[in-house]
Amino acid sequence: MLFLLDQKMINFHKIKYKNFLSSGNYFTEIQLDRDNDTLIVGQNGAGKSTILDALTFSLFGKPFRKINKGQLVNSINEKDCKVEIEFAINKTEYKVLRGIKPNTFEIYRDGKKLNEDCSANEQQKTLETQILKLNYKSFTQIVILGSASFVPFMQLSAPHRREVIEDLLDIKVFSTMSDILKEKIKLSKDNLKVLELKKESIGDKIVMQKRFIKQIEEDGEDDIRDKQEKIVVCDQETDEYQKKIEKLLLQTNNKSEEIKTYTASTATIKQLNTFRTKLQTKYQTSVTESNFFNKNTVCPTCTQNIEETFRVNKIDHLQEVISKYETNLSEIEQAITKEEERERKFFKLQKEITTLQNETSQLNVRISNSNKLRKDLESEIQDITDKLENRTVENVKLTEYKDNLKKILKDLEKVKDEFEYFQQSNILLKDDGVKSGIIRKYLPLINQQVNDYLQRMDFFINFTLDEEFNENIQTPVHEKFSYASFSEGEKMRIDLSLLFTWREVARLKNSVATNLLIMDEVFDSSLDGFGTDEFLKIVRFVIKDANVFIISHKNELYDKFNNCLEFEKVKGFSRLKKSLTVT
């Protein structure tokens, strides 16, 4: 049994629009709460169904039919498209203004504009969630029936059927809560990963710190003594190398002094060779001249006899010169030999000096390496000494690491519990959880209401929806039947019954109730064999607190309604021709 608690009633007063679809640069105004039932008639294209697009555009910012938002602007005037709707929720009056070219979206509550600093998206959210408490899909299911662009409940997919029911039963909050919980689960999962990484990291630090302290203790005094012994060895090696260097330096100095006496040998040899060459030339010339006078008594050039005394004297002179040259050449050869020996000694000494210098350099490198090793050993000794002195500090660090680990483990356990709680809660919030329990509670009422309306329309079938919102239909002829197998008129009866039921459920559940019900062309083709009078009887006496608008091509029906609105097309513009109140 359901009870009404603080019924929220949306009472739509009026809607007006201009430069909207085929309407021109003047407002078409329709009173929405004056008559219980109103017939809207007109030829195709006259604008009788424009009210559907105007309603959804004013409330939800999009047309009812499958057209682009930009197509709502009148194609002739091309600007100043405006729609205004007025309604009351209990005792609070609202007005919504929406326009294109220029874009306008304003909400008024008791004459005061709301949310002037908010974005259009934020305003729309406020309108749907806080004021109307209806979204587009739910609005069309409980307010509108028929129309080529309308998809009846029975033609929706199972997920979309569920959305409609959840909106009507006001349980979509559980889906929102589930989404929030999913974010919290994700956050908890991320926190778990972070804490696990922190746990591993601090665990590694504890292990390393323990090893470090153990290493400090193992190194200790024995390690220091070992390194000190190595330093002594380094010092001994350095002393030994230094002594060898001193000996080498002494030898190098001695040989450097000795080599100074041989530094000019190369230049002297060069000079002697030059002098020798000149003497050899002179010597060879003298020998050639002497041989000439020894062999010739007649001048070969002039054929005259050479004077014998001259020839003999000349030969004797030349022999003396030749003898002198030979002596000089011998002396030069001896001098060259002596200087070459001096040069060989110079190069030998130079090589020996280079060898001594290389040995000295090698010993200096060894001394440098030994000093570096000594310095490294001293540094290591100092490190060990510092570590031995700082063992207390390192133990304090170890204690801090352990305390941090305890805190992380505590946080980890808390997050794990939180994560488990969120998961369990989310299970309850899934479609097969709490929502299913609520839906199961309402399904008997829904099925009862649907069948009650079907019987009122003389359609005697047993229609039920299961928890997956699939229909189960039994007819007097068939135990199992489907919605798709019925005629269009029979489908319309089912659609009407569901529409009336959704309105009743919404009213009883206190999610929303509204005075407005619009049916598009229900009498024109689908409601075959079902009397208009019978249908209106249901509308008038069963559907309470409603202002019903019937859109139809049948002008002859107007005398069956309290009010009739007729639209016509004049010079390309749609206009309201007349409003007839039937007496």
C-alpha positions in Angstrom: 0.0 0.0 0.0 1.4 3.4 -1.0 0.8 6.7 0.8 0.9 10.3 -0.5 3.4 12.4 1.5 3.5 16.2 0.8 2.4 15.7 -2.8 4.5 17.8 -5.2 2.2 19.0 -8.0 3.5 20.7 -11.1 0.7 22.7 -12.5 1.5 24.1 -16.0 -0.3 27.4 -16.6 0.5 28.5 -20.1 3.1 28.4 -22.9 3.7 31.0 -25.6 6.2 31.1 -28.4 7.2 33.2 -31.5 9.5 32.7 -34.5 9.4 29.1 -33.3 9.3 26.6 -36.2 6.5 27.8 -38.5 5.1 30.5 -36.1 5.8 34.1 -37.0 6.9 37.2 -35.3 4.1 37.2 -32.8 3.4 35.2 -29.7 1.1 32.1 -30.0 -0.2 31.6 -26.4 -1.9 28.5 -25.2 -3.6 28.2 -21.8 -2.6 24.8 -20.3 -4.7 24.7 -17.1 -8.1 26.1 -18.2 -10.0 23.1 -19.5 -10.0 19.4 -18.5 -9.8 18.4 -22.2 -8.8 20.3 -25.3 -8.8 19.3 -28.9 -6.0 20.7 -31.1 -6.8 20.4 -34.8 -5.4 21.7 -38.1 -4.1 20.6 -41.5 -0.7 19.0 -41.9 2.0 21.6 -41.4 -0.4 24.0 -39.7 1.6 23.8 -36.4 -0.8 21.9 -34.2 2.1 19.6 -32.9 4.4 22.6 -32.3 3.3 22.6 -28.7 5.3 19.4 -28.1 8.6 20.9 -29.3 7.8 24.1 -27.4 7.3 22.3 -24.2 10.5 20.2 -24.4 12.6 23.1 -25.6 11.4 25.4 -22.9 12.0 22.9 -20.1 15.0 20.8 -21.5 16.6 22.9 -24.2 15.9 20.5 -27.0 13.0 19.7 -29.4 10.7 16.8 -29.0 11.0 15.7 -32.6 14.2 14.5 -34.2 15.4 17.8 -35.6 18.4 20.0 -34.8 18.1 22.8 -32.3 19.0 25.4 -35.0 16.0 24.2 -37.1 13.6 25.5 -34.4 14.2 29.1 -35.5 11.6 30.3 -38.1 13.2 29.9 -41.5 11.7 33.1 -42.8 12.4 35.6 -39.9 15.6 33.7 -38.9 15.9 35.4 -35.5 14.3 36.3 -32.2 13.0 32.7 -31.5 11.4 32.7 -28.0 9.5 30.3 -25.8 8.0 31.1 -22.4 6.4 28.7 -20.1 4.7 29.4 -16.7 4.0 26.8 -14.1 3.5 26.4 -10.3 4.8 23.8 -7.9 2.5 23.8 -5.0 2.4 27.5 -4.1 5.6 28.6 -5.8 5.3 30.2 -9.3 8.0 29.7 -11.9 8.6 31.0 -15.4 11.2 29.8 -17.9 12.3 31.8 -20.8 14.4 30.3 -23.6 15.5 31.8 -26.9 17.7 31.4 -30.0 19.3 34.2 -31.9 20.0 35.6 -29.4 20.5 32.7 -27.1 18.5 33.2 -23.9 17.9 31.0 -20.8 16.3 32.5 -17.7 14.5 31.0 -14.8 12.2 33.0 -12.5 10.8 32.0 -9.1 8.0 34.2 -7.8 9.2 36.9 -10.2 12.8 36.8 -9.2 15.5 35.7 -11.6 17.5 32.7 -10.4 21.2 31.8 -10.8 22.2 34.9 -12.8 25.9 34.0 -12.4 25.5 30.3 -13.2 26.3 28.7 -16.6 23.5 27.4 -18.8 24.5 23.8 -17.9 24.3 24.5 -14.2 20.9 26.3 -14.7 19.6 23.3 -16.6 20.7 20.9 -13.9 19.0 23.1 -11.2 15.8 23.1 -13.3 15.7 19.3 -13.7 17.0 18.1 -10.4 15.8 20.7 -7.9 12.7 22.3 -9.4 11.0 19.8 -11.8 12.6 16.7 -10.5 12.1 15.3 -14.0 14.4 14.6 -16.9 13.5 14.7 -20.6 12.9 10.9 -20.8 10.6 10.8 -17.7 8.7 13.9 -18.8 7.9 12.4 -22.2 6.8 9.1 -20.7 4.2 10.7 -18.3 3.1 13.8 -20.2 3.2 12.8 -23.9 1.7 9.9 -25.8 1.8 9.3 -29.5 3.7 11.3 -32.2 5.9 9.8 -34.8 9.1 10.7 -32.8 7.8 9.4 -29.5 9.0 6.0 -28.4 6.4 4.2 -26.1 7.6 2.4 -23.1 7.1 -1.0 -24.6 9.3 -0.1 -27.6 12.2 1.0 -25.3 15.2 -1.4 -24.7 15.3 -3.0 -21.3 18.0 -0.6 -19.9 15.9 2.4 -21.1 12.8 0.9 -19.5 14.7 0.6 -16.3 15.7 4.3 -16.5 12.1 5.3 -16.8 11.0 3.2 -13.8 13.9 4.4 -11.7 13.0 8.0 -12.5 9.4 7.5 -11.6 10.1 5.6 -8.4 12.7 8.2 -7.5 15.4 5.6 -7.0 17.9 6.9 -9.5 19.6 8.4 -6.4 20.9 4.9 -5.8 22.6 4.9 -9.2 24.1 8.3 -8.3 25.2 6.9 -5.0 26.6 3.9 -6.9 28.6 6.2 -9.2 29.9 8.1 -6.1 30.8 4.8 -4.5 32.6 3.7 -7.7 34.7 6.8 -7.5 35.4 6.1 -3.8 36.2 2.5 -4.6 38.6 3.7 -7.3 40.1 6.2 -4.8 40.4 3.5 -2.1 42.0 1.1 -4.6 44.5 3.9 -5.5 45.1 4.5 -1.8 45.7 0.8 -1.3 48.3 0.7 -4.1 50.0 3.8 -2.6 50.0 2.3 0.9 51.3 -1.0 -0.4 54.1 0.7 -2.2 54.9 2.7 1.0 54.8 -0.5 3.0 57.3 -2.1 0.6 59.4 1.0 0.5 59.6 1.3 4.3 60.2 -2.4 4.6 63.1 -2.2 2.2 64.5 0.8 4.2 64.3 -1.3 7.5 66.1 -4.2 5.9 68.8 -1.9 4.5 69.1 0.0 7.8 69.6 -3.3 9.7 72.2 -4.4 7.2 73.9 -1.0 7.5 74.1 -1.2 11.3 75.3 -4.7 11.1 78.0 -3.6 8.6 79.0 -0.9 10.9 79.5 -3.3 13.7 81.3 -5.8 11.5 83.7 -3.3 10.2 84.7 -2.0 13.6 88.1 -1.8 15.2 89.6 -4.9 13.4 88.9 -3.2 10.0 90.5 0.0 11.2 93.7 -1.9 12.4 93.9 -3.7 9.1 93.7 -0.4 7.2 96.3 1.1 9.5 98.7 -1.7 8.7 98.2 -1.1 5.0 99.0 2.6 5.7 102.3 1.5 7.3 103.2 -0.6 4.2 102.3 2.4 2.0 104.7 4.6 4.1 107.5 2.0 3.8 107.1 1.7 0.1 107.1 5.5 -0.3 110.4 5.8 1.7 112.0 3.1 -0.4 110.8 4.8 -3.6 112.2 8.1 -2.4 115.6 6.7 -1.7 115.8 5.2 -5.1 114.8 8.5 -6.6 117.6 10.2 -4.7 120.1 7.8 -6.2 118.7 8.2 -9.7 118.8 12.0 -9.4 122.4 11.9 -8.3 123.3 9.7 -11.3 121.3 12.0 -13.6 123.1 15.1 -12.3 126.5 13.5 -12.8 125.8 12.4 -16.3 124.2 15.8 -17.1 127.5 17.5 -16.1 129.5 15.0 -18.1 127.4 15.5 -21.2 128.1 19.2 -21.2 131.7 18.5 -22.6 130.3 16.8 -25.6 127.6 19.2 -26.7 129.7 20.8 -29.5 130.9 17.6 -31.3 128.2 17.6 -33.9 129.0 21.2 -35.1 132.8 20.5 -35.1 132.3 17.3 -37.2 130.3 19.3 -39.6 133.1 22.0 -39.9 135.8 19.4 -40.3 133.9 17.6 -43.0 133.5 20.8 -44.9 137.3 21.6 -44.6 138.1 18.0 -45.6 136.1 18.4 -48.7 137.9 21.5 -49.7 141.3 20.0 -49.1 140.4 16.9 -51.0 139.4 19.1 -53.9 142.8 21.0 -53.8 144.7 17.8 -53.3 143.0 16.2 -56.3 143.7 19.3 -58.5 147.4 19.2 -57.5 147.7 15.4 -58.2 146.1 15.9 -61.6 148.5 18.8 -62.4 151.6 16.8 -61.3 150.5 13.8 -63.4 150.3 16.2 -66.4 153.8 17.5 -66.1 155.2 14.0 -65.4 153.6 12.6 -68.6 153.9 15.5 -71.0 157.0 17.4 -72.4 154.9 19.1 -75.1 151.9 21.4 -74.5 148.9 19.6 -75.9 147.2 22.9 -76.6 149.9 24.9 -78.5 152.2 21.9 -79.4 155.3 23.7 -78.1 157.9 22.0 -76.0 157.7 22.6 -72.2 161.0 23.9 -70.8 162.5 21.1 -68.8 163.7 23.2 -65.9 160.2 24.6 -65.6 158.7 21.2 -65.8 161.0 19.7 -63.2 160.6 22.6 -60.8 156.9 22.5 -61.3 156.7 18.8 -60.5 158.9 19.2 -57.4 156.6 22.1 -56.1 153.5 20.1 -56.8 154.9 17.1 -54.8 155.6 19.3 -51.9 152.0 20.7 -52.1 150.6 17.2 -52.4 152.6 16.0 -49.4 151.3 18.9 -47.4 147.7 18.2 -48.4 148.1 14.6 -47.5 149.4 15.5 -44.0 146.5 18.0 -43.5 143.9 15.4 -44.7 145.3 12.8 -42.3 145.1 15.3 -39.4 141.5 16.2 -40.3 140.5 12.5 -40.5 142.0 11.9 -37.0 140.1 15.0 -35.7 136.8 13.7 -37.3 137.3 10.3 -35.8 138.0 11.9 -32.4 134.8 14.1 -32.6 132.7 11.2 -33.7 133.8 9.3 -30.7 132.8 12.3 -28.5 129.4 12.3 -30.3 128.8 8.7 -29.6 129.6 9.3 -25.9 127.1 12.3 -25.9 124.3 10.2 -27.3 125.1 7.3 -25.0 125.0 9.7 -22.0 121.8 11.3 -23.3 120.1 7.9 -23.5 121.3 7.0 -20.0 119.9 10.3 -18.7 116.5 9.6 -20.3 116.4 6.1 -18.8 117.2 7.5 -15.4 114.5 10.2 -15.8 111.9 7.6 -16.8 112.8 5.4 -13.8 112.5 8.5 -11.6 109.0 9.3 -13.2 107.8 5.7 -12.6 108.9 5.9 -9.0 107.1 9.3 -8.6 103.9 7.7 -10.0 104.3 4.8 -7.5 104.7 7.3 -4.7 101.6 9.2 -5.9 99.6 6.0 -6.0 100.8 5.0 -2.6 99.9 8.5 -1.2 96.4 8.2 -2.8 95.9 4.7 -1.3 97.1 6.1 2.0 94.6 8.9 1.8 91.7 6.5 0.8 92.6 4.3 3.7 92.6 7.2 6.1 89.2 8.3 4.7 87.8 4.8 5.1 89.1 4.7 8.7 87.4 8.0 9.3 84.1 6.7 7.9 84.3 3.6 10.0 85.1 5.7 13.0 82.1 8.0 12.3 79.8 5.1 11.8 80.9 3.5 15.0 80.3 6.8 16.8 76.9 7.2 15.1 75.4 3.8 15.7 73.0 5.3 18.1 71.7 7.7 15.4 71.3 4.9 13.0 69.4 2.8 15.6 67.1 5.8 16.1 66.5 5.9 12.3 65.6 2.2 12.4 63.1 2.8 15.2 61.5 5.6 13.2 61.2 3.4 10.1 59.6 0.7 12.3 57.1 3.2 13.7 56.3 4.5 10.2 55.7 0.9 9.1 53.2 0.4 12.0 51.4 3.5 11.1 51.3 2.5 7.4 50.0 -1.0 8.3 47.3 0.6 10.5 46.3 2.9 7.6 46.4 0.0 5.2 44.0 -2.0 7.4 41.7 0.9 7.7 41.7 1.5 3.9 41.1 -2.2 3.3 38.1 -2.2 5.6 36.9 0.9 3.9 37.4 -0.6 0.5 35.5 -3.8 1.5 32.7 -1.6 2.9 32.4 0.4 -0.3 32.4 -2.8 -2.4 29.7 -4.4 -0.3 27.7 -1.2 -0.3 28.0 -0.9 -4.1 26.8 -4.5 -4.5 23.6 -3.4 -2.7 23.3 -0.3 -5.0 23.6 -2.3 -8.2 20.5 -3.0 -10.3 20.0 -6.3 -8.6 20.3 -4.8 -5.1 18.2 -2.3 -3.2 16.7 -0.9 -6.4 15.5 -4.4 -7.4 13.9 -4.7 -4.0 12.0 -1.4 -4.4 11.0 -2.3 -7.9 9.7 -5.7 -6.7 7.7 -3.8 -4.2 6.0 -1.6 -6.8 5.6 -4.1 -9.6 2.4 -5.6 -8.2 0.9 -2.2 -8.1 2.1 -1.3 -11.5 0.7 -4.5 -13.0 -2.6 -4.0 -11.2 -2.9 -0.5 -12.4 -2.1 -1.4 -16.0 -4.6 -4.2 -16.1 -7.3 -2.0 -14.5 -6.9 0.7 -17.2 -6.9 -2.1 -19.9 -10.2 -3.4 -18.6 -11.7 0.1 -18.5 -10.8 0.3 -22.2 -12.6 -3.1 -22.8 -9.2 -4.8 -23.4 -9.4 -8.0 -21.4 -5.8 -9.4 -21.3 -3.5 -10.1 -18.4 -0.5 -7.8 -18.8 2.5 -8.0 -16.4 6.0 -6.7 -16.3 8.7 -8.9 -14.7 11.8 -7.6 -12.8 13.7 -7.2 -16.1 10.8 -5.2 -17.5 9.9 -7.8 -20.1 6.2 -8.1 -20.7 4.2 -11.3 -20.0 0.9 -11.2 -21.7 -1.9 -13.7 -21.5 -5.0 -13.4 -23.7 -8.3 -15.4 -23.6 -6.9 -17.2 -26.7 -3.2 -17.4 -26.0 -1.4 -18.2 -22.8 1.6 -16.3 -24.0 1.5 -13.3 -26.3 3.8 -10.3 -27.1 3.3 -6.6 -27.5 4.6 -6.7 -31.0 1.9 -9.2 -32.0 -1.0 -6.8 -31.3 -2.7 -4.5 -33.7 -1.8 -0.8 -33.6 -5.1 0.0 -31.8 -4.4 -2.7 -29.2 -0.8 -1.4 -28.8 -2.3 2.0 -28.2 -4.5 0.7 -25.4 -1.4 -0.8 -23.8 0.6 2.4 -24.3 -2.3 4.5 -22.8 -2.6 2.1 -19.8 1.1 2.4 -19.2 1.0 6.2 -19.6 -1.8 6.5 -17.1 0.0 4.0 -14.7 3.2 6.0 -14.8 1.4 9.2 -14.0 -0.3 7.4 -11.1 2.9 5.9 -9.8 4.7 9.2 -10.1 1.9 10.8 -8.1 1.7 8.2 -5.5 5.5 7.9 -5.1 5.7 11.7 -4.7 8.5 11.9 -7.3 6.3 14.2 -9.4 2.7 14.8 -10.4 1.5 17.1 -13.2 -1.7 18.5 -14.6 -0.6 18.2 -18.2 -1.2 15.3 -20.5 -0.8 15.5 -24.3 -1.8 12.8 -26.8 -0.8 13.1 -30.4 -3.1 11.6 -33.1 -4.4 8.8 -30.8 -7.8 9.0 -32.5 -6.5 9.2 -36.0 -5.4 5.7 -36.7 -4.4 3.7 -33.7 -7.5 3.8 -31.5 -9.6 1.7 -33.9 -12.8 0.2 -32.7 -12.5 2.1 -29.4 -15.0 4.8 -28.9 -14.0 8.4 -28.4 -16.6 8.8 -25.7 -15.2 5.8 -23.8 -11.7 7.1 -24.0 -12.8 10.6 -22.9 -14.7 9.0 -20.0 -11.4 7.5 -18.8 -9.6 10.7 -19.2 -12.2 12.8 -17.4 -13.1 10.4 -14.6 -10.0 8.3 -14.1 -7.2 10.6 -14.9 -7.6 13.1 -12.1 -6.1 16.6 -11.8 -5.2 16.6 -15.5 -5.6 19.0 -18.4 -5.6 16.7 -21.4 -4.7 18.0 -24.9 -5.6 15.8 -27.9 -3.8 16.5 -31.2 -5.8 15.3 -34.2 -6.7 15.8 -37.9 -10.4 15.2 -37.1 -12.1 18.5 -36.9 -15.5 16.7 -36.4 -14.4 15.7 -32.9 -14.4 19.3 -31.5 -18.0 19.0 -30.1 -16.9 16.2 -27.8 -14.3 18.4 -26.0 -14.6 21.3 -23.6 -12.3 23.4 -25.7 -10.9 23.3 -29.2 -7.8 25.0 -30.7 -7.6 25.2 -34.4 -4.3 26.1 -36.2 -3.9 27.2 -39.8 -1.1 28.2 -42.2 -1.3 31.7 -43.6 1.4 33.1 -46.0 3.9 30.5 -44.8 3.3 31.2 -41.0 1.4 29.1 -38.5 -1.2 30.8 -36.4 -3.9 30.0 -33.9 -7.2 30.5 -35.8 -9.6 30.2 -33.1 -10.3 28.8 -29.6 -13.7 27.4 -29.2 -15.2 26.6 -25.8 -17.9 24.0 -26.2 -20.9 24.6 -24.1 
